[in-house]
Amino acid sequence: MTFVVSFISTLRSIGLTNHLFHIWMGAWALSWAIAFPTLLMVLPLVKKTTQALVKPR
């Protein structure tokens, strides 16, 4: 997900340039480095909330 979102954001920001790939890879690395730890912190809360809202069969 971060791969696609960072590509769209980078492309929209700088357009099709010769350096698009390198700039995109830098943006992707940064976004992944932020998204993964965030996921690990938020996932337990999401699981608890889902279990509270969904009845088991």
C-alpha distance matrix in Angstrom:
0.0 3.8 5.3 5.4 6.2 8.4 10.0 10.9 12.2 14.1 15.5 16.7 18.2 20.1 20.2 20.9 22.7 23.8 21.7 18.4 16.9 18.3 17.2 13.6 13.6 15.2 12.8 9.8 12.2 13.1 9.9 9.1 12.7 12.6 9.7 11.0 14.5 13.8 12.3 15.4 17.6 16.5 16.1 19.9 20.5 18.1 20.0 23.3 22.7 21.6 24.7 26.8 25.8 25.8 29.1 29.3 31.2
3.8 0.0 3.8 5.5 5.1 5.8 8.3 9.9 10.2 11.6 13.8 15.1 16.0 17.7 18.5 19.3 20.7 21.7 19.2 16.1 14.8 15.5 14.2 10.8 10.7 11.8 9.2 6.4 8.8 9.4 6.2 6.0 9.7 9.8 7.6 9.6 12.9 12.5 11.9 15.0 17.0 16.4 16.8 20.5 21.1 19.3 21.4 24.6 24.1 23.5 26.6 28.6 27.8 28.2 31.6 31.9 34.0
5.3 3.8 0.0 3.8 5.7 5.5 6.3 8.9 10.2 10.6 12.2 14.3 15.4 16.5 16.7 16.9 18.2 18.9 16.7 13.5 11.8 13.0 12.4 8.7 8.5 10.7 8.9 5.7 8.6 10.5 8.3 7.9 11.6 12.6 11.0 12.3 15.8 15.9 15.3 18.1 20.4 20.0 20.0 23.8 24.6 22.7 24.5 27.9 27.4 26.6 29.6 31.8 30.9 31.0 34.3 34.4 36.2
5.4 5.5 3.8 0.0 3.8 5.5 5.1 6.3 8.6 9.9 10.6 12.3 14.2 15.6 15.2 15.6 17.6 18.9 17.2 13.6 12.6 14.6 13.7 9.9 10.9 13.2 10.8 8.6 12.0 13.3 10.7 11.1 14.8 15.1 13.1 15.0 18.5 17.9 17.1 20.2 22.3 21.3 21.3 25.1 25.5 23.2 25.2 28.5 27.6 26.6 29.8 31.8 30.5 30.5 33.9 34.2 35.9
6.2 5.1 5.7 3.8 0.0 3.8 5.4 5.2 6.1 8.5 9.9 10.6 12.2 14.3 14.6 15.9 17.9 19.6 17.7 14.1 13.9 15.4 13.5 10.1 11.7 12.9 9.7 8.4 11.9 12.0 9.1 10.5 13.9 13.3 11.6 14.3 17.3 16.2 15.9 19.4 20.8 19.7 20.3 24.1 24.0 21.9 24.4 27.4 26.2 25.6 29.0 30.7 29.4 29.9 33.4 34.1 36.1
8.4 5.8 5.5 5.5 3.8 0.0 3.8 5.5 5.1 5.9 8.4 9.8 10.3 12.0 12.9 14.1 15.4 16.9 14.5 11.3 11.0 12.0 9.8 6.6 8.4 9.2 6.1 5.4 9.1 9.3 7.2 9.3 12.3 12.2 11.6 14.2 17.1 16.4 16.8 20.0 21.4 20.9 21.8 25.6 25.7 24.0 26.6 29.5 28.6 28.3 31.6 33.2 32.2 32.8 36.4 37.0 39.1
10.0 8.3 6.3 5.1 5.4 3.8 0.0 3.8 5.5 5.2 5.9 8.4 9.8 10.6 10.5 11.1 12.8 14.3 12.6 8.9 8.7 10.8 9.3 5.8 8.4 10.3 8.1 7.5 11.3 12.3 10.7 12.3 15.4 15.9 15.1 17.4 20.5 20.0 20.1 23.2 24.9 24.3 24.9 28.7 28.9 27.0 29.3 32.4 31.5 30.8 34.1 35.9 34.7 35.0 38.5 39.0 40.8
10.9 9.9 8.9 6.3 5.2 5.5 3.8 0.0 3.8 5.5 5.2 6.0 8.5 10.2 9.7 11.1 13.6 15.9 14.7 10.9 11.8 14.0 11.9 9.0 12.0 13.5 10.7 10.6 14.4 14.7 12.6 14.6 17.8 17.5 16.4 19.1 22.1 21.0 21.1 24.5 25.8 24.7 25.5 29.3 29.1 26.9 29.5 32.4 31.0 30.4 33.9 35.4 33.8 34.3 37.9 38.7 40.5
12.2 10.2 10.2 8.6 6.1 5.1 5.5 3.8 0.0 3.8 5.5 5.2 6.1 8.7 9.6 11.9 13.8 16.3 14.5 11.1 12.5 13.7 10.9 8.7 11.9 12.2 8.9 10.0 13.5 12.9 11.1 13.9 16.4 15.7 15.3 18.5 20.9 19.7 20.4 23.8 24.7 23.8 25.1 28.8 28.3 26.6 29.5 32.1 30.7 30.5 34.1 35.3 34.0 34.9 38.5 39.5 41.6
14.1 11.6 10.6 9.9 8.5 5.9 5.2 5.5 3.8 0.0 3.8 5.4 5.0 6.1 7.4 9.4 10.5 12.7 10.7 7.5 9.3 10.4 7.4 5.9 9.5 9.9 7.4 9.2 12.5 12.3 11.6 14.3 16.6 16.6 16.8 19.6 22.1 21.4 22.3 25.4 26.5 26.1 27.4 31.1 30.9 29.4 32.1 34.9 33.7 33.5 37.0 38.4 37.2 38.0 41.6 42.5 44.5
15.5 13.8 12.2 10.6 9.9 8.4 5.9 5.2 5.5 3.8 0.0 3.8 5.5 5.5 4.7 6.4 8.7 11.5 10.6 7.2 9.5 11.6 9.5 8.0 11.7 12.9 10.9 12.1 15.6 15.9 14.9 17.3 19.9 20.0 19.8 22.5 25.3 24.5 25.1 28.3 29.6 28.8 29.9 33.6 33.5 31.6 34.2 37.1 35.8 35.3 38.8 40.3 38.8 39.4 43.0 43.8 45.6
16.7 15.1 14.3 12.3 10.6 9.8 8.4 6.0 5.2 5.4 3.8 0.0 3.8 5.9 5.6 8.7 11.1 14.4 13.6 10.6 13.1 14.9 12.2 11.0 14.7 15.3 12.7 14.3 17.7 17.3 16.0 18.8 21.3 20.7 20.5 23.6 26.1 24.8 25.6 29.0 29.8 28.8 30.1 33.8 33.2 31.3 34.2 36.8 35.2 34.9 38.5 39.7 38.0 38.9 42.6 43.7 45.6
18.2 16.0 15.4 14.2 12.2 10.3 9.8 8.5 6.1 5.0 5.5 3.8 0.0 3.8 6.0 9.5 10.7 13.8 12.5 10.1 13.0 13.9 10.6 10.5 14.1 13.8 11.4 13.9 16.9 16.0 15.3 18.6 20.4 19.9 20.3 23.5 25.6 24.5 25.8 29.0 29.6 28.9 30.6 34.2 33.6 32.1 35.2 37.6 36.1 36.2 39.8 40.8 39.4 40.6 44.3 45.4 47.6
20.1 17.7 16.5 15.6 14.3 12.0 10.6 10.2 8.7 6.1 5.5 5.9 3.8 0.0 3.8 6.7 7.1 10.3 9.3 7.5 11.1 11.9 9.2 9.9 13.5 13.5 12.1 14.7 17.4 17.1 17.1 20.0 21.8 21.8 22.5 25.4 27.6 26.9 28.2 31.2 32.1 31.7 33.2 36.8 36.5 35.1 38.0 40.6 39.3 39.2 42.7 43.9 42.6 43.6 47.2 48.2 50.3
20.2 18.5 16.7 15.2 14.6 12.9 10.5 9.7 9.6 7.4 4.7 5.6 6.0 3.8 0.0 3.8 6.0 9.6 9.9 7.6 11.1 13.0 11.1 11.0 14.7 15.6 14.2 16.1 19.2 19.4 19.0 21.6 23.9 24.0 24.2 26.9 29.5 28.8 29.6 32.8 33.9 33.2 34.5 38.2 37.9 36.1 38.8 41.6 40.2 39.8 43.4 44.7 43.2 43.8 47.4 48.4 50.1
20.9 19.3 16.9 15.6 15.9 14.1 11.1 11.1 11.9 9.4 6.4 8.7 9.5 6.7 3.8 0.0 3.8 7.0 8.3 6.4 9.4 12.0 11.1 11.1 14.3 15.9 15.2 16.6 19.6 20.5 20.3 22.4 24.8 25.5 25.6 28.0 30.8 30.4 31.0 34.0 35.5 35.0 35.9 39.6 39.7 37.8 40.3 43.3 42.0 41.4 44.8 46.4 44.9 45.3 48.8 49.5 51.1
22.7 20.7 18.2 17.6 17.9 15.4 12.8 13.6 13.8 10.5 8.7 11.1 10.7 7.1 6.0 3.8 0.0 3.8 5.4 5.3 8.6 10.2 9.8 10.9 13.8 14.9 15.0 16.9 19.3 20.2 20.7 22.8 24.8 25.8 26.3 28.6 31.2 31.2 32.0 34.8 36.3 36.1 37.2 40.9 41.1 39.5 41.9 44.9 43.9 43.5 46.8 48.5 47.2 47.7 51.2 51.7 53.5
23.8 21.7 18.9 18.9 19.6 16.9 14.3 15.9 16.3 12.7 11.5 14.4 13.8 10.3 9.6 7.0 3.8 0.0 3.8 5.7 7.7 8.9 9.8 11.4 13.3 14.6 15.7 17.3 19.1 20.5 21.6 23.2 25.0 26.5 27.2 29.0 31.7 32.1 32.9 35.4 37.1 37.3 38.2 41.9 42.4 40.8 43.1 46.2 45.5 45.0 48.2 50.0 48.9 49.3 52.7 53.0 54.7
21.7 19.2 16.7 17.2 17.7 14.5 12.6 14.7 14.5 10.7 10.6 13.6 12.5 9.3 9.9 8.3 5.4 3.8 0.0 3.8 5.6 5.5 6.2 8.5 10.2 11.0 12.4 14.2 15.8 17.0 18.4 20.1 21.6 23.1 24.1 25.9 28.3 28.9 29.9 32.3 33.9 34.3 35.4 39.0 39.5 38.2 40.5 43.5 42.9 42.6 45.8 47.6 46.7 47.2 50.6 51.0 52.9
18.4 16.1 13.5 13.6 14.1 11.3 8.9 10.9 11.1 7.5 7.2 10.6 10.1 7.5 7.6 6.4 5.3 5.7 3.8 0.0 3.8 5.6 5.3 5.9 8.5 10.0 10.4 11.8 14.1 15.4 16.0 17.8 19.8 21.1 21.6 23.6 26.3 26.5 27.3 29.9 31.6 31.6 32.6 36.3 36.7 35.2 37.5 40.5 39.8 39.4 42.6 44.4 43.4 43.8 47.2 47.6 49.5
16.9 14.8 11.8 12.6 13.9 11.0 8.7 11.8 12.5 9.3 9.5 13.1 13.0 11.1 11.1 9.4 8.6 7.7 5.6 3.8 0.0 3.8 5.6 5.1 6.1 8.7 9.8 10.3 12.2 14.3 15.1 16.1 18.1 20.0 20.4 21.8 24.7 25.4 25.8 28.2 30.2 30.5 31.1 34.8 35.6 34.0 36.1 39.3 38.8 38.2 41.3 43.4 42.5 42.7 46.0 46.1 47.9
18.3 15.5 13.0 14.6 15.4 12.0 10.8 14.0 13.7 10.4 11.6 14.9 13.9 11.9 13.0 12.0 10.2 8.9 5.5 5.6 3.8 0.0 3.8 5.4 5.2 6.4 8.7 9.8 10.7 12.6 14.3 15.4 16.7 18.8 19.8 21.2 23.6 24.6 25.5 27.6 29.5 30.2 31.0 34.5 35.4 34.3 36.4 39.4 39.2 38.9 41.9 43.9 43.3 43.7 47.0 47.1 49.1
17.2 14.2 12.4 13.7 13.5 9.8 9.3 11.9 10.9 7.4 9.5 12.2 10.6 9.2 11.1 11.1 9.8 9.8 6.2 5.3 5.6 3.8 0.0 3.8 5.5 5.2 6.2 8.6 10.0 10.9 12.3 14.3 15.5 17.0 18.2 20.1 22.3 22.9 24.1 26.4 27.9 28.4 29.6 33.1 33.7 32.6 35.0 37.9 37.4 37.3 40.4 42.2 41.5 42.2 45.7 46.1 48.2
13.6 10.8 8.7 9.9 10.1 6.6 5.8 9.0 8.7 5.9 8.0 11.0 10.5 9.9 11.0 11.1 10.9 11.4 8.5 5.9 5.1 5.4 3.8 0.0 3.8 5.4 5.0 6.0 8.5 9.9 10.3 12.0 14.0 15.4 15.9 17.8 20.4 20.8 21.6 24.1 25.8 26.0 26.9 30.6 31.1 29.8 32.1 35.1 34.5 34.2 37.4 39.2 38.4 38.9 42.4 42.7 44.7
13.6 10.7 8.5 10.9 11.7 8.4 8.4 12.0 11.9 9.5 11.7 14.7 14.1 13.5 14.7 14.3 13.8 13.3 10.2 8.5 6.1 5.2 5.5 3.8 0.0 3.8 5.4 5.0 6.1 8.6 9.8 10.4 12.1 14.3 14.9 16.1 18.8 19.8 20.5 22.5 24.6 25.2 25.9 29.4 30.4 29.3 31.2 34.3 34.2 33.9 36.8 38.9 38.4 38.7 42.0 42.1 44.1
15.2 11.8 10.7 13.2 12.9 9.2 10.3 13.5 12.2 9.9 12.9 15.3 13.8 13.5 15.6 15.9 14.9 14.6 11.0 10.0 8.7 6.4 5.2 5.4 3.8 0.0 3.8 5.4 5.2 6.3 8.7 10.0 10.7 12.6 14.2 15.7 17.7 18.7 20.0 21.9 23.5 24.5 25.7 29.0 29.9 29.1 31.3 34.2 34.1 34.2 37.0 38.9 38.6 39.3 42.7 42.9 45.2
12.8 9.2 8.9 10.8 9.7 6.1 8.1 10.7 8.9 7.4 10.9 12.7 11.4 12.1 14.2 15.2 15.0 15.7 12.4 10.4 9.8 8.7 6.2 5.0 5.4 3.8 0.0 3.8 5.5 5.3 6.1 8.6 9.9 10.8 12.0 14.2 16.3 16.7 18.0 20.4 21.7 22.2 23.6 27.0 27.5 26.6 29.1 31.8 31.4 31.5 34.6 36.3 35.8 36.6 40.1 40.6 42.9
9.8 6.4 5.7 8.6 8.4 5.4 7.5 10.6 10.0 9.2 12.1 14.3 13.9 14.7 16.1 16.6 16.9 17.3 14.2 11.8 10.3 9.8 8.6 6.0 5.0 5.4 3.8 0.0 3.8 5.4 5.1 6.0 8.4 9.9 10.1 11.8 14.5 15.1 15.8 18.1 20.0 20.4 21.3 24.8 25.6 24.5 26.6 29.6 29.4 29.2 32.1 34.1 33.7 34.2 37.5 37.8 40.0
12.2 8.8 8.6 12.0 11.9 9.1 11.3 14.4 13.5 12.5 15.6 17.7 16.9 17.4 19.2 19.6 19.3 19.1 15.8 14.1 12.2 10.7 10.0 8.5 6.1 5.2 5.5 3.8 0.0 3.8 5.6 5.2 6.1 8.7 9.9 10.7 12.9 14.3 15.4 17.0 18.9 20.0 20.9 24.2 25.4 24.7 26.7 29.5 29.8 29.8 32.5 34.5 34.5 35.0 38.3 38.3 40.7
13.1 9.4 10.5 13.3 12.0 9.3 12.3 14.7 12.9 12.3 15.9 17.3 16.0 17.1 19.4 20.5 20.2 20.5 17.0 15.4 14.3 12.6 10.9 9.9 8.6 6.3 5.3 5.4 3.8 0.0 3.8 5.5 5.1 6.4 8.6 10.3 11.7 12.6 14.5 16.3 17.5 18.6 20.1 23.3 24.0 23.7 26.0 28.5 28.6 29.1 31.8 33.5 33.5 34.5 37.9 38.2 40.9
9.9 6.2 8.3 10.7 9.1 7.2 10.7 12.6 11.1 11.6 14.9 16.0 15.3 17.1 19.0 20.3 20.7 21.6 18.4 16.0 15.1 14.3 12.3 10.3 9.8 8.7 6.1 5.1 5.6 3.8 0.0 3.8 5.4 5.2 5.9 8.5 10.6 10.6 12.0 14.4 15.7 16.1 17.6 21.0 21.4 20.7 23.2 25.8 25.5 25.9 28.8 30.5 30.2 31.2 34.6 35.1 37.7
9.1 6.0 7.9 11.1 10.5 9.3 12.3 14.6 13.9 14.3 17.3 18.8 18.6 20.0 21.6 22.4 22.8 23.2 20.1 17.8 16.1 15.4 14.3 12.0 10.4 10.0 8.6 6.0 5.2 5.5 3.8 0.0 3.8 5.3 5.0 5.9 8.7 9.6 10.2 12.2 14.2 15.0 15.8 19.2 20.3 19.5 21.5 24.4 24.6 24.6 27.3 29.3 29.3 29.9 33.2 33.3 35.8
12.7 9.7 11.6 14.8 13.9 12.3 15.4 17.8 16.4 16.6 19.9 21.3 20.4 21.8 23.9 24.8 24.8 25.0 21.6 19.8 18.1 16.7 15.5 14.0 12.1 10.7 9.9 8.4 6.1 5.1 5.4 3.8 0.0 3.8 5.8 5.9 7.1 8.9 10.5 11.6 13.2 14.8 16.1 19.0 20.2 20.2 22.1 24.6 25.2 25.7 28.1 30.0 30.4 31.3 34.5 34.6 37.3
12.6 9.8 12.6 15.1 13.3 12.2 15.9 17.5 15.7 16.6 20.0 20.7 19.9 21.8 24.0 25.5 25.8 26.5 23.1 21.1 20.0 18.8 17.0 15.4 14.3 12.6 10.8 9.9 8.7 6.4 5.2 5.3 3.8 0.0 3.8 5.8 6.1 6.3 8.8 10.5 11.2 12.4 14.3 17.3 17.9 17.9 20.3 22.6 22.7 23.6 26.2 27.7 28.1 29.3 32.6 33.1 36.0
9.7 7.6 11.0 13.1 11.6 11.6 15.1 16.4 15.3 16.8 19.8 20.5 20.3 22.5 24.2 25.6 26.3 27.2 24.1 21.6 20.4 19.8 18.2 15.9 14.9 14.2 12.0 10.1 9.9 8.6 5.9 5.0 5.8 3.8 0.0 3.8 5.8 5.1 6.0 8.7 10.0 10.3 11.7 15.0 15.7 15.1 17.4 20.0 20.0 20.5 23.2 24.9 25.1 26.0 29.4 29.8 32.6
11.0 9.6 12.3 15.0 14.3 14.2 17.4 19.1 18.5 19.6 22.5 23.6 23.5 25.4 26.9 28.0 28.6 29.0 25.9 23.6 21.8 21.2 20.1 17.8 16.1 15.7 14.2 11.8 10.7 10.3 8.5 5.9 5.9 5.8 3.8 0.0 3.8 5.4 5.1 6.4 8.8 10.0 10.5 13.6 15.1 14.8 16.4 19.1 19.9 20.1 22.4 24.5 25.0 25.6 28.7 28.7 31.4
14.5 12.9 15.8 18.5 17.3 17.1 20.5 22.1 20.9 22.1 25.3 26.1 25.6 27.6 29.5 30.8 31.2 31.7 28.3 26.3 24.7 23.6 22.3 20.4 18.8 17.7 16.3 14.5 12.9 11.7 10.6 8.7 7.1 6.1 5.8 3.8 0.0 3.8 5.4 5.0 6.3 8.7 10.0 12.4 13.8 14.4 16.1 18.3 19.3 20.2 22.2 24.0 25.0 26.0 29.0 29.0 32.1
13.8 12.5 15.9 17.9 16.2 16.4 20.0 21.0 19.7 21.4 24.5 24.8 24.5 26.9 28.8 30.4 31.2 32.1 28.9 26.5 25.4 24.6 22.9 20.8 19.8 18.7 16.7 15.1 14.3 12.6 10.6 9.6 8.9 6.3 5.1 5.4 3.8 0.0 3.8 5.4 5.2 6.1 8.4 11.1 11.6 12.0 14.4 16.3 16.7 17.9 20.3 21.7 22.4 23.7 26.9 27.5 30.6
12.3 11.9 15.3 17.1 15.9 16.8 20.1 21.1 20.4 22.3 25.1 25.6 25.8 28.2 29.6 31.0 32.0 32.9 29.9 27.3 25.8 25.5 24.1 21.6 20.5 20.0 18.0 15.8 15.4 14.5 12.0 10.2 10.5 8.8 6.0 5.1 5.4 3.8 0.0 3.8 5.4 5.2 5.7 9.1 10.2 9.7 11.6 14.2 14.8 15.3 17.6 19.5 20.1 21.0 24.1 24.4 27.3
15.4 15.0 18.1 20.2 19.4 20.0 23.2 24.5 23.8 25.4 28.3 29.0 29.0 31.2 32.8 34.0 34.8 35.4 32.3 29.9 28.2 27.6 26.4 24.1 22.5 21.9 20.4 18.1 17.0 16.3 14.4 12.2 11.6 10.5 8.7 6.4 5.0 5.4 3.8 0.0 3.8 5.7 5.5 7.7 9.9 10.4 11.4 13.7 15.2 15.9 17.5 19.6 20.8 21.6 24.4 24.3 27.3
17.6 17.0 20.4 22.3 20.8 21.4 24.9 25.8 24.7 26.5 29.6 29.8 29.6 32.1 33.9 35.5 36.3 37.1 33.9 31.6 30.2 29.5 27.9 25.8 24.6 23.5 21.7 20.0 18.9 17.5 15.7 14.2 13.2 11.2 10.0 8.8 6.3 5.2 5.4 3.8 0.0 3.8 5.8 6.9 8.0 9.7 11.3 12.6 13.9 15.5 17.1 18.5 20.0 21.4 24.2 24.6 27.9
16.5 16.4 20.0 21.3 19.7 20.9 24.3 24.7 23.8 26.1 28.8 28.8 28.9 31.7 33.2 35.0 36.1 37.3 34.3 31.6 30.5 30.2 28.4 26.0 25.2 24.5 22.2 20.4 20.0 18.6 16.1 15.0 14.8 12.4 10.3 10.0 8.7 6.1 5.2 5.7 3.8 0.0 3.8 5.7 5.5 6.3 8.8 10.3 10.8 12.3 14.5 15.7 16.7 18.3 21.3 22.1 25.5
16.1 16.8 20.0 21.3 20.3 21.8 24.9 25.5 25.1 27.4 29.9 30.1 30.6 33.2 34.5 35.9 37.2 38.2 35.4 32.6 31.1 31.0 29.6 26.9 25.9 25.7 23.6 21.3 20.9 20.1 17.6 15.8 16.1 14.3 11.7 10.5 10.0 8.4 5.7 5.5 5.8 3.8 0.0 3.8 5.4 5.0 6.1 8.7 9.8 10.4 12.2 14.2 15.3 16.1 19.0 19.3 22.5
19.9 20.5 23.8 25.1 24.1 25.6 28.7 29.3 28.8 31.1 33.6 33.8 34.2 36.8 38.2 39.6 40.9 41.9 39.0 36.3 34.8 34.5 33.1 30.6 29.4 29.0 27.0 24.8 24.2 23.3 21.0 19.2 19.0 17.3 15.0 13.6 12.4 11.1 9.1 7.7 6.9 5.7 3.8 0.0 3.8 5.4 5.1 6.3 8.6 9.9 10.6 12.4 14.4 15.4 17.8 18.0 21.4
20.5 21.1 24.6 25.5 24.0 25.7 28.9 29.1 28.3 30.9 33.5 33.2 33.6 36.5 37.9 39.7 41.1 42.4 39.5 36.7 35.6 35.4 33.7 31.1 30.4 29.9 27.5 25.6 25.4 24.0 21.4 20.3 20.2 17.9 15.7 15.1 13.8 11.6 10.2 9.9 8.0 5.5 5.4 3.8 0.0 3.8 5.4 5.2 6.1 8.5 9.9 10.6 12.3 14.2 17.0 17.9 21.6
18.1 19.3 22.7 23.2 21.9 24.0 27.0 26.9 26.6 29.4 31.6 31.3 32.1 35.1 36.1 37.8 39.5 40.8 38.2 35.2 34.0 34.3 32.6 29.8 29.3 29.1 26.6 24.5 24.7 23.7 20.7 19.5 20.2 17.9 15.1 14.8 14.4 12.0 9.7 10.4 9.7 6.3 5.0 5.4 3.8 0.0 3.8 5.5 5.1 6.0 8.5 9.9 10.5 11.9 15.1 16.1 19.5
20.0 21.4 24.5 25.2 24.4 26.6 29.3 29.5 29.5 32.1 34.2 34.2 35.2 38.0 38.8 40.3 41.9 43.1 40.5 37.5 36.1 36.4 35.0 32.1 31.2 31.3 29.1 26.6 26.7 26.0 23.2 21.5 22.1 20.3 17.4 16.4 16.1 14.4 11.6 11.4 11.3 8.8 6.1 5.1 5.4 3.8 0.0 3.8 5.5 5.1 6.1 8.6 10.0 10.4 13.0 13.3 16.7
23.3 24.6 27.9 28.5 27.4 29.5 32.4 32.4 32.1 34.9 37.1 36.8 37.6 40.6 41.6 43.3 44.9 46.2 43.5 40.5 39.3 39.4 37.9 35.1 34.3 34.2 31.8 29.6 29.5 28.5 25.8 24.4 24.6 22.6 20.0 19.1 18.3 16.3 14.2 13.7 12.6 10.3 8.7 6.3 5.2 5.5 3.8 0.0 3.8 5.4 5.1 6.2 8.7 10.1 12.2 13.1 16.8
22.7 24.1 27.4 27.6 26.2 28.6 31.5 31.0 30.7 33.7 35.8 35.2 36.1 39.3 40.2 42.0 43.9 45.5 42.9 39.8 38.8 39.2 37.4 34.5 34.2 34.1 31.4 29.4 29.8 28.6 25.5 24.6 25.2 22.7 20.0 19.9 19.3 16.7 14.8 15.2 13.9 10.8 9.8 8.6 6.1 5.1 5.5 3.8 0.0 3.8 5.5 5.1 6.3 8.6 11.5 13.4 17.0
21.6 23.5 26.6 26.6 25.6 28.3 30.8 30.4 30.5 33.5 35.3 34.9 36.2 39.2 39.8 41.4 43.5 45.0 42.6 39.4 38.2 38.9 37.3 34.2 33.9 34.2 31.5 29.2 29.8 29.1 25.9 24.6 25.7 23.6 20.5 20.1 20.2 17.9 15.3 15.9 15.5 12.3 10.4 9.9 8.5 6.0 5.1 5.4 3.8 0.0 3.8 5.4 5.1 5.9 9.2 10.7 14.0
24.7 26.6 29.6 29.8 29.0 31.6 34.1 33.9 34.1 37.0 38.8 38.5 39.8 42.7 43.4 44.8 46.8 48.2 45.8 42.6 41.3 41.9 40.4 37.4 36.8 37.0 34.6 32.1 32.5 31.8 28.8 27.3 28.1 26.2 23.2 22.4 22.2 20.3 17.6 17.5 17.1 14.5 12.2 10.6 9.9 8.5 6.1 5.1 5.5 3.8 0.0 3.8 5.5 5.4 7.2 8.1 11.9
26.8 28.6 31.8 31.8 30.7 33.2 35.9 35.4 35.3 38.4 40.3 39.7 40.8 43.9 44.7 46.4 48.5 50.0 47.6 44.4 43.4 43.9 42.2 39.2 38.9 38.9 36.3 34.1 34.5 33.5 30.5 29.3 30.0 27.7 24.9 24.5 24.0 21.7 19.5 19.6 18.5 15.7 14.2 12.4 10.6 9.9 8.6 6.2 5.1 5.4 3.8 0.0 3.8 5.9 7.5 9.8 13.4
25.8 27.8 30.9 30.5 29.4 32.2 34.7 33.8 34.0 37.2 38.8 38.0 39.4 42.6 43.2 44.9 47.2 48.9 46.7 43.4 42.5 43.3 41.5 38.4 38.4 38.6 35.8 33.7 34.5 33.5 30.2 29.3 30.4 28.1 25.1 25.0 25.0 22.4 20.1 20.8 20.0 16.7 15.3 14.4 12.3 10.5 10.0 8.7 6.3 5.1 5.5 3.8 0.0 3.8 6.6 9.7 12.8
25.8 28.2 31.0 30.5 29.9 32.8 35.0 34.3 34.9 38.0 39.4 38.9 40.6 43.6 43.8 45.3 47.7 49.3 47.2 43.8 42.7 43.7 42.2 38.9 38.7 39.3 36.6 34.2 35.0 34.5 31.2 29.9 31.3 29.3 26.0 25.6 26.0 23.7 21.0 21.6 21.4 18.3 16.1 15.4 14.2 11.9 10.4 10.1 8.6 5.9 5.4 5.9 3.8 0.0 3.8 6.4 9.3
29.1 31.6 34.3 33.9 33.4 36.4 38.5 37.9 38.5 41.6 43.0 42.6 44.3 47.2 47.4 48.8 51.2 52.7 50.6 47.2 46.0 47.0 45.7 42.4 42.0 42.7 40.1 37.5 38.3 37.9 34.6 33.2 34.5 32.6 29.4 28.7 29.0 26.9 24.1 24.4 24.2 21.3 19.0 17.8 17.0 15.1 13.0 12.2 11.5 9.2 7.2 7.5 6.6 3.8 0.0 3.8 6.5
29.3 31.9 34.4 34.2 34.1 37.0 39.0 38.7 39.5 42.5 43.8 43.7 45.4 48.2 48.4 49.5 51.7 53.0 51.0 47.6 46.1 47.1 46.1 42.7 42.1 42.9 40.6 37.8 38.3 38.2 35.1 33.3 34.6 33.1 29.8 28.7 29.0 27.5 24.4 24.3 24.6 22.1 19.3 18.0 17.9 16.1 13.3 13.1 13.4 10.7 8.1 9.8 9.7 6.4 3.8 0.0 3.8
31.2 34.0 36.2 35.9 36.1 39.1 40.8 40.5 41.6 44.5 45.6 45.6 47.6 50.3 50.1 51.1 53.5 54.7 52.9 49.5 47.9 49.1 48.2 44.7 44.1 45.2 42.9 40.0 40.7 40.9 37.7 35.8 37.3 36.0 32.6 31.4 32.1 30.6 27.3 27.3 27.9 25.5 22.5 21.4 21.6 19.5 16.7 16.8 17.0 14.0 11.9 13.4 12.8 9.3 6.5 3.8 0.0
